[in-house]
Amino acid sequence: MVNPILPPAGSGKTTGSSGSTLAGSLMMAMAMSLIGLIDAIAKYSTSHLHGLQVTWIYFLAMLISLLITIVLARGRLAFTMRTKHWRLQCLRGLYIVCSLSLLFTGLTWLPLAEATLISFTAPLFIIALAGPILKESVSLRMWIVVIVGLCGALLVIRPGSSLFQWASLLPLAGAVFFAMFNIVTRQIGAADSVATTSFYTFGFGALALALAQPIVWTTPTAVSLAQIAAAGAMGMMAHLLIALSIQRAPVSIVAPLNYVRLIWALSLGYWWFGEIPDLLSVVGAILIISSGVYTVYQSAVNQ
């Protein structure tokens, strides 16, 4: 859903105090817990609704929740809509639409923890794409980290084995789109507020996905609609918590808390869906997470 491993440049300076760091860490842990629950709701919902339909309702609920928050905070919608980077904002929205649509659709067939693990390869794709797109130099050491992390993903996916499912490629492709989403976010930087960026992301996502609804639409039950709408409200809250978190605490401290989401995926996968990962998936998880944490460490060192 949201991945703060490599947050956007200019995302805000931290105060550096212990109280602020603790608050930022708690916010990130809470955001990742919400996202873990959102993924589980999405997996359950895609058992009886198309992934594109679930994603559309999710984006629409995030947009409505954001607009309500702006009104309650006495903010001006016209001011929120102002941006000098509307092309980049729309492109950012397109990338996250593709990322979440692929992830949610993949959850129709994949175990929750497996899909979550595969999505954690996004920071590795950010490194791989930062060179050609942002013209950033990538050291040999970081390329090795990327290769190690992708080897971990291969252990989870296992192409060519009897356990391989083509659906495993969906969250992997989603991770690539999420990497592009993060790169565009870095290009926008701090030029627009969190509210403005969220408005364009949620709004463009809801608009783009609405085009597919006549093809995939199935009338949801009231309970199912309420669950996805609640997930959208939690998604909007997670966006805001992540933004506040990286303003209050060093990125090197809060970014690894992204893996709190995996704890939820494993717990909810077992409790809700009866899923238990095998040994090779656990080894793959260790490689992916180690690569991600090292990426955070190097980013902090180089700042």
Buried (B, 14 or more C-beta within 10 A) or exposed (E): BBBBBBBBEEBBEBEEEEEBBEBBBBBBBBBBBBBBBBBBBBBBBBEEBBBBBBBBBBBBBBBBBBBEBBEEEEBEEEEBEEBEBEEBBBBBBBBBBBBBBBBBBBBBBBBBBBBBBBBBBBBBBBBBBBEEBEEEEBEEEBBEBBEBBBBBBBBBBBEEEEBEBEBBBBBBBBBBBBBBBBBBBBBBEEEBBBBBBBBBBBBBBBBBBEEBBEEBEEEBEEEBBEBBBBBBBBBBBBBBBBBBBBBBBBBBBBBBBBBBBBBBBBBBBBEEBEBEBEEBBBBBBEBBBBBBBBBBEBBEEEE
